[in-house]
Amino acid sequence: MDDNMRELELLNPWFDKLPYDWNSLSNYGTEVSCKKNTILFNQNEPGEFIYMVRSGRVRLYLISSSGEEKALSIIGENGILGECCLGQDSIHSTNAVCASEVRLQKISRNDFLHFIAQKPEYILQTLDLITKKYRLLCMQSLHLSYMKSLPRICGLLIQLALKYSVKQEGNKHQLTILFTQQEMANLLGTTRVTVAKNMKWLEDNNYIFKDNKYYIINDIKELNELSKDQFD
């Protein structure tokens, strides 16, 4: 894995199956199940709860004053949501919506603070995830400002493959997760038309193809090289 691929893995917006142990949180709060598209919280509203994801995926996103959505990250198993409300103003910085059926451990803000005060080793897990999110936001800001759309789309496909794919012969990877072009556009901060145009170019030039609704990357190393042509 070269430096570019390692950076894409480090800055992957899919935070899933994280190597954290939250078993002791079972004694705090309650376990809840939510259907897809359930809103957990909205940006700029007071936060009362922290959520630990037991299964499923939750999308964090922002909405502009004109109603446009910018997806930030997708939080999966062992991820924590709502940690922004741990600050003094207790205000959520983002919106959170269930991207699939989700099981959550729902803990009040005060109980979570009491929990990590009693078990300081869990502070490191919380800070580690906060740091990962901050690093991702910094890089997204840089890419939105200067990076061309095609390499950004290639990078996102590689990040999907690093999390959700089955490796086939050679460097071929079949993605195991479905997504829409609008979802890609929201995550990249671009338009669906731009995503559609670039995905068609990648298909026409045999970088990717579709098989039974799932995309297959013909050669992840070639796609990685294309993603390095980054800045205008």
C-alpha positions in Angstrom: 0.0 0.0 0.0 1.6 3.3 -1.1 1.4 6.6 0.8 -1.7 7.9 -1.1 -3.6 4.7 -0.3 -2.6 4.9 3.3 -3.8 8.5 3.5 -7.1 7.5 1.9 -7.5 4.8 4.5 -6.6 7.2 7.3 -9.1 9.8 6.1 -11.9 7.3 5.3 -15.3 9.0 6.0 -16.8 5.5 6.8 -16.1 5.0 10.6 -17.2 1.4 10.9 -16.2 -1.6 13.0 -13.9 0.6 15.1 -11.4 -1.1 17.4 -13.0 0.3 20.6 -14.4 -1.5 23.6 -17.5 0.1 25.0 -18.9 -2.9 26.9 -19.0 -1.1 30.2 -21.4 1.4 28.7 -24.1 -1.3 28.8 -24.6 -0.3 32.5 -25.5 3.2 31.4 -28.5 4.4 29.4 -30.8 2.2 27.3 -30.5 0.2 24.1 -32.8 1.5 21.3 -33.5 0.4 17.8 -34.2 2.9 15.0 -35.5 2.5 11.5 -33.7 3.9 8.4 -34.1 7.7 8.0 -34.8 8.3 11.7 -33.4 11.7 12.8 -31.4 11.4 15.9 -30.5 15.1 16.3 -30.3 18.4 14.4 -27.5 20.9 14.1 -27.6 23.9 16.5 -30.1 22.2 18.9 -29.2 21.5 22.5 -27.8 18.0 23.0 -29.0 15.8 25.8 -27.7 12.3 24.7 -24.6 10.5 23.5 -25.1 7.5 21.2 -22.9 4.5 20.8 -23.6 2.6 17.6 -24.0 -1.2 18.2 -25.0 -2.0 14.6 -26.0 -0.2 11.4 -24.8 3.2 10.1 -25.6 6.8 10.9 -24.9 9.7 8.6 -23.6 13.0 9.9 -24.3 16.0 7.7 -24.9 19.7 7.5 -27.7 21.7 5.9 -27.1 25.1 4.3 -29.5 28.0 4.7 -30.8 27.2 1.2 -31.5 23.6 2.2 -28.5 21.9 0.5 -26.9 18.9 2.3 -23.2 18.3 2.8 -22.5 14.8 4.2 -19.5 14.6 6.6 -19.1 11.0 7.6 -20.9 7.8 8.2 -20.6 6.3 11.7 -20.9 2.6 12.1 -20.3 -0.1 14.7 -18.5 1.1 17.9 -18.7 4.8 16.8 -19.9 7.5 19.1 -22.4 10.3 18.2 -23.3 13.5 19.9 -19.9 14.1 21.5 -20.1 17.8 20.5 -22.7 18.3 23.2 -20.1 17.4 25.9 -18.8 21.0 25.6 -20.0 23.9 27.7 -22.6 25.1 25.2 -24.0 21.5 24.7 -25.0 22.3 21.1 -24.9 19.7 18.3 -22.7 20.8 15.4 -24.3 18.5 12.8 -27.4 16.6 11.9 -27.5 12.8 12.4 -29.8 10.4 10.5 -29.9 6.7 10.4 -28.6 5.4 7.0 -29.9 1.9 7.8 -31.6 0.1 10.6 -29.6 0.9 13.7 -29.1 -0.4 17.2 -27.8 2.3 19.6 -26.9 2.6 23.3 -28.5 6.0 24.3 -26.8 7.6 27.3 -27.6 11.0 28.8 -24.8 13.6 28.6 -24.3 13.7 32.4 -24.2 9.9 32.6 -21.6 9.7 29.9 -19.4 12.3 31.6 -19.8 10.4 34.9 -18.8 7.2 33.0 -15.6 8.5 31.5 -14.7 10.2 34.8 -14.9 6.9 36.6 -13.1 5.0 33.7 -10.5 7.4 32.3 -9.2 4.8 29.8 -12.4 5.5 27.8 -11.4 9.2 27.5 -8.7 8.0 25.1 -11.2 6.2 22.9 -13.5 9.3 22.9 -10.6 11.6 22.0 -9.3 9.3 19.4 -12.6 9.3 17.5 -12.9 13.1 17.9 -9.4 13.5 16.5 -10.2 11.2 13.5 -13.3 13.3 12.7 -11.4 16.6 13.0 -8.6 15.3 10.7 -11.3 14.3 8.2 -13.0 17.7 8.3 -9.6 19.4 7.7 -8.9 17.3 4.6 -12.5 17.7 3.3 -12.0 21.5 3.6 -8.8 21.3 1.6 -10.3 19.1 -1.1 -13.4 21.2 -1.5 -11.2 24.3 -2.0 -8.7 23.0 -4.5 -9.1 19.4 -5.6 -10.6 18.4 -9.0 -13.8 16.2 -9.0 -12.5 13.1 -10.8 -9.7 12.3 -8.4 -12.0 13.0 -5.4 -14.5 10.5 -6.8 -11.7 7.9 -7.4 -10.5 8.4 -3.8 -14.0 7.9 -2.5 -14.4 4.6 -4.4 -11.1 3.4 -3.0 -12.2 4.4 0.5 -15.4 2.4 -0.1 -13.3 -0.6 -1.3 -11.1 -0.4 1.8 -14.2 -0.8 4.0 -16.8 -2.7 2.0 -15.4 -4.9 -0.7 -14.5 -8.5 -1.7 -11.1 -8.8 -3.3 -11.1 -10.8 -6.5 -8.4 -11.9 -8.8 -5.5 -9.5 -9.3 -6.3 -6.1 -8.0 -10.0 -6.3 -8.7 -12.4 -5.4 -5.9 -16.2 -5.8 -5.8 -18.0 -3.4 -3.5 -20.5 -4.9 -1.1 -22.5 -1.8 -0.3 -25.0 0.1 -2.4 -25.0 3.9 -2.8 -26.6 6.5 -5.0 -24.8 9.1 -7.1 -26.7 11.7 -5.0 -25.2 10.2 -1.8 -21.7 10.5 -3.3 -22.4 14.1 -4.4 -23.5 15.0 -0.8 -20.4 13.4 0.7 -18.1 15.1 -1.8 -19.8 18.5 -1.8 -20.5 18.5 -5.5 -23.5 17.9 -7.8 -25.1 14.7 -8.8 -24.5 15.7 -12.5 -20.8 16.0 -11.8 -20.7 12.6 -10.1 -22.7 11.0 -13.0 -20.4 12.4 -15.6 -17.3 11.2 -13.9 -18.7 7.8 -13.1 -19.6 7.3 -16.7 -16.1 8.3 -17.8 -14.6 5.7 -15.3 -16.9 3.1 -16.8 -16.2 4.0 -20.4 -12.5 3.8 -19.7 -12.8 0.4 -17.9 -11.7 1.6 -14.4 -15.0 0.4 -13.0 -18.1 -1.5 -14.1 -21.4 -2.6 -12.5 -22.5 -6.2 -11.9 -26.0 -6.8 -10.4 -26.2 -3.2 -8.9 -22.7 -3.4 -7.3 -19.7 -1.6 -8.6 -16.5 -3.5 -9.3 -13.1 -1.8 -9.5 -11.1 -3.4 -12.2 -7.7 -2.5 -10.7 -7.6 -0.6 -7.5 -3.9 0.3 -8.1 -4.8 2.0 -11.4 -7.7 3.8 -9.7 -5.3 4.9 -7.0 -2.9 6.4 -9.6 -5.8 8.3 -11.1 -6.7 9.7 -7.7 -3.3 11.2 -7.3 -3.9 13.9 -10.0 -5.3 16.0 -7.3 -5.0 19.7 -7.6 -5.8 22.4 -10.2 
